[in-house]
Amino acid sequence: MGLHNLKPAHGSTHAKKRIGRGHGSGQGTQAGRGHKGAQSRSGYSFKRGFEGGQMPLHRRVPKRGFHNPFRTEYAVVNLDALAERFDAGTVVTPELMREKGLVHGKKLQIKVLARGDVSKALTVKAHKFSGKASEKLAAAGGAAEVLES
């Protein structure tokens, strides 16, 4: 056996339908398109989301509220996670947080929240801090530095 004599199994392939080639072909006159209507015409293409005249899903579903396209998304990091992964005296930057697996994604801004306690003096650089988080960092002898966006 070689690549030159490989064939599909007998009966597994079919000849292409030759549509619109006269009555004798079995697919003449309407050529499988039925009678009249938009779909029987050449050049017909339906719009995205068209459901045959039924009210389309994107119009059936109610819209509510306001969705701000300029909203800034923050990756949240808690103090207990910082205390676990970093030693005292470390300057914690967003790059370091990404290396340690605390933050995923490059463009996200980082917000530090106050869950847990910090007993180490850490200097944390992030885009935003909750009030309690910056208080706890200061109480432990560290600092909270806000980065420019």
C-alpha contacts under 8 A as a table, 3 or more apart, distances in Angstrom:
res1	aa1	res2	aa2	distance
1	M	5	N	6.79
1	M	6	L	7.61
2	G	5	N	5.77
2	G	6	L	6.84
3	L	6	L	5.57
8	P	12	S	6.66
8	P	13	T	7.25
9	A	12	S	5.59
9	A	13	T	7.88
10	H	13	T	7.50
11	G	14	H	7.27
18	R	21	R	6.42
18	R	25	S	7.27
18	R	27	Q	7.23
19	I	25	S	7.70
19	I	27	Q	5.23
19	I	28	G	6.66
19	I	31	A	5.44
19	I	32	G	7.58
20	G	25	S	7.96
20	G	27	Q	5.78
20	G	28	G	4.66
20	G	29	T	6.66
20	G	30	Q	7.36
20	G	31	A	4.90
21	R	24	G	7.85
21	R	25	S	6.14
21	R	27	Q	6.95
21	R	28	G	5.69
22	G	25	S	5.80
22	G	26	G	7.62
22	G	27	Q	7.02
22	G	28	G	4.39
22	G	29	T	6.80
23	H	26	G	5.74
23	H	27	Q	6.63
23	H	28	G	4.52
23	H	29	T	6.68
24	G	27	Q	7.83
24	G	28	G	7.28
25	S	28	G	6.31
27	Q	30	Q	7.41
27	Q	31	A	4.86
27	Q	32	G	6.38
28	G	31	A	5.00
28	G	32	G	8.00
30	Q	33	R	5.50
30	Q	34	G	5.83
30	Q	35	H	6.86
30	Q	40	S	7.81
31	A	34	G	7.62
33	R	39	Q	6.96
33	R	40	S	5.08
34	G	40	S	6.52
35	H	40	S	6.72
36	K	39	Q	7.61
36	K	40	S	5.54
36	K	41	R	7.52
37	G	40	S	5.64
37	G	41	R	7.16
38	A	41	R	5.53
38	A	44	Y	6.37
39	Q	42	S	7.84
39	Q	44	Y	5.96
39	Q	45	S	7.84
40	S	44	Y	7.77
41	R	44	Y	5.91
46	F	50	F	6.25
47	K	50	F	5.38
49	G	56	P	6.28
49	G	57	L	7.46
49	G	58	H	7.77
50	F	53	G	7.04
50	F	54	Q	7.93
50	F	56	P	6.24
51	E	54	Q	5.36
51	E	55	M	7.07
51	E	56	P	5.83
53	G	56	P	7.86
55	M	59	R	6.57
55	M	60	R	6.33
56	P	59	R	5.45
56	P	60	R	6.16
57	L	60	R	4.91
57	L	61	V	6.14
58	H	61	V	5.79
59	R	62	P	7.42
68	N	71	R	5.49
72	T	109	Q	7.72
73	E	108	L	6.37
73	E	109	Q	6.69
74	Y	108	L	5.87
74	Y	109	Q	4.90
74	Y	110	I	5.22
74	Y	111	K	5.86
75	A	103	V	6.44
75	A	104	H	7.90
75	A	108	L	6.03
75	A	109	Q	6.01
75	A	110	I	4.78
75	A	111	K	6.07
76	V	103	V	7.81
76	V	110	I	6.05
76	V	111	K	5.09
76	V	112	V	5.99
76	V	113	L	6.87
77	V	81	A	7.01
77	V	82	L	7.61
77	V	102	L	6.80
77	V	103	V	7.50
77	V	110	I	7.12
77	V	111	K	6.23
77	V	112	V	4.91
77	V	113	L	6.14
78	N	81	A	5.54
78	N	82	L	6.69
78	N	112	V	5.61
78	N	113	L	4.77
78	N	114	A	5.82
78	N	115	R	5.39
78	N	116	G	7.20
79	L	82	L	5.05
79	L	83	A	6.12
79	L	112	V	6.97
79	L	113	L	6.42
79	L	114	A	5.56
79	L	115	R	5.75
79	L	116	G	5.71
79	L	117	D	6.40
79	L	118	V	6.41
79	L	133	A	7.10
80	D	83	A	5.06
80	D	84	E	6.19
80	D	115	R	6.25
80	D	116	G	4.51
80	D	117	D	5.81
80	D	118	V	6.62
81	A	84	E	5.18
81	A	85	R	6.39
81	A	102	L	7.71
82	L	85	R	5.41
82	L	86	F	5.95
83	A	86	F	5.75
83	A	87	D	7.41
83	A	117	D	7.69
83	A	118	V	5.72
83	A	119	S	7.53
83	A	120	K	6.88
85	R	100	K	7.45
86	F	90	T	6.62
86	F	92	V	7.84
87	D	90	T	5.94
87	D	120	K	7.18
87	D	122	L	7.80
88	A	120	K	4.84
88	A	121	A	5.17
88	A	122	L	5.83
89	G	120	K	7.44
89	G	121	A	5.51
89	G	122	L	5.34
89	G	123	T	7.03
89	G	142	G	7.84
90	T	121	A	7.80
90	T	122	L	5.55
90	T	123	T	6.36
91	V	122	L	6.30
91	V	123	T	4.73
91	V	124	V	5.96
91	V	125	K	7.45
92	V	96	L	6.16
92	V	97	M	7.02
92	V	122	L	7.08
92	V	123	T	5.98
92	V	124	V	4.67
92	V	125	K	5.96
93	T	96	L	5.23
93	T	97	M	6.39
93	T	124	V	6.38
93	T	125	K	5.10
93	T	126	A	6.89
94	P	97	M	5.02
94	P	98	R	6.27
94	P	110	I	7.27
94	P	125	K	6.93
94	P	126	A	6.51
95	E	98	R	5.14
95	E	99	E	6.30
96	L	99	E	5.02
96	L	100	K	6.28
97	M	100	K	5.22
97	M	101	G	6.27
97	M	102	L	5.24
97	M	103	V	5.99
98	R	101	G	5.05
98	R	102	L	5.78
98	R	103	V	4.91
98	R	104	H	6.29
99	E	102	L	7.70
101	G	104	H	6.81
103	V	110	I	7.99
105	G	108	L	6.14
109	Q	126	A	7.71
109	Q	127	H	5.96
109	Q	149	S	7.61
110	I	126	A	5.55
110	I	127	H	5.35
110	I	128	K	6.47
111	K	126	A	6.30
111	K	127	H	5.98
111	K	128	K	4.57
111	K	129	F	5.48
111	K	130	S	7.54
112	V	126	A	7.05
112	V	128	K	6.39
112	V	129	F	4.81
112	V	130	S	6.37
112	V	133	A	6.64
113	L	129	F	6.31
113	L	130	S	5.40
113	L	132	K	7.56
113	L	133	A	5.45
114	A	117	D	7.64
114	A	130	S	6.80
114	A	132	K	5.65
114	A	133	A	4.18
114	A	134	S	7.98
114	A	136	K	7.42
115	R	133	A	7.89
117	D	136	K	7.30
118	V	121	A	7.87
118	V	136	K	6.81
118	V	137	L	6.72
118	V	140	A	6.32
119	S	140	A	5.37
120	K	140	A	5.92
120	K	141	G	7.30
120	K	142	G	7.38
121	A	137	L	7.19
121	A	140	A	5.41
121	A	141	G	4.71
121	A	142	G	4.11
121	A	143	A	7.68
122	L	137	L	6.99
122	L	140	A	7.93
122	L	141	G	7.39
122	L	142	G	4.52
122	L	143	A	6.45
123	T	137	L	7.96
123	T	142	G	5.12
123	T	143	A	4.61
123	T	144	A	6.01
123	T	145	E	7.30
124	V	142	G	7.79
124	V	143	A	6.25
124	V	144	A	5.10
124	V	145	E	6.06
125	K	144	A	6.19
125	K	145	E	4.72
125	K	146	V	5.95
125	K	147	L	6.35
126	A	129	F	7.22
126	A	144	A	7.68
126	A	145	E	6.48
126	A	146	V	5.41
126	A	147	L	5.52
127	H	146	V	5.25
127	H	147	L	4.76
127	H	148	E	6.60
127	H	149	S	6.54
128	K	146	V	6.05
128	K	147	L	7.63
129	F	133	A	6.20
129	F	134	S	6.21
129	F	144	A	7.52
129	F	146	V	7.57
130	S	133	A	5.21
130	S	134	S	6.52
131	G	134	S	5.56
131	G	135	E	6.38
132	K	135	E	5.00
132	K	136	K	6.10
133	A	136	K	5.20
133	A	137	L	6.21
134	S	137	L	5.14
134	S	138	A	6.16
134	S	143	A	7.28
134	S	144	A	5.66
135	E	138	A	5.19
135	E	139	A	6.12
136	K	139	A	5.03
136	K	140	A	6.27
137	L	140	A	5.24
137	L	141	G	6.55
137	L	142	G	5.11
137	L	143	A	5.77
137	L	144	A	6.70
138	A	141	G	5.15
138	A	142	G	5.05
138	A	143	A	5.41
138	A	144	A	7.41
139	A	142	G	7.28
